[in-house]
Amino acid sequence: MAKLFLFFPSALYLLAQVSNEVSGASTGVMIGGYSVGLLFFAFWIWMLVDCAKRNFDQKTLWIVLLLVLGWIGAIAYFFAVKRKAGKVATPQAA
């Protein structure tokens, strides 16, 4: 059940409706869940578009990983490709 909440924050709302306990607290959880879910979705779309536009060797692999893993793949892509590509190599002192 915990994995369901990781991938679908709006599942908290569904759980609240099933148990018929939609109160002020669960409405706050629902709004918070939707907000976090929307942020993760926007981040995922941003990384997917960046991957599609970027020209690099393992483009197909990363697109498949982004589509299969969702926001977890987006975080991995951000640290493995996007952030690394943004850094400029500094010369080493001899």
C-alpha positions, 0 to 999 in steps of 0.5 A: 500500500505504501508504494501506491502512495509513492507513485500516486499521491492522489491515492490518499484521497481515494483511501479517504473516500473509501473509508467515508472519513473525508474531514478537514484533516483528510481534505488537507492531506488530499490538497497536499497530495495533489500539490506534491503529485503535480510538482512531481508530474511537472518535474517529470515532464520537464526532464522528459522534454529535456531528454528529447531535446538533448543530443547525447549517446544514450538518449533512447535508454533514458527516454525508456527509463523516464517513461517506465520509472516516472518521477523516480527516473526523472530524478535519476536523469536530473542527477546523471545527465542534466546536472552533470552536463551543466557543470563546466570542467575546471582545469586541474592544477599540476 
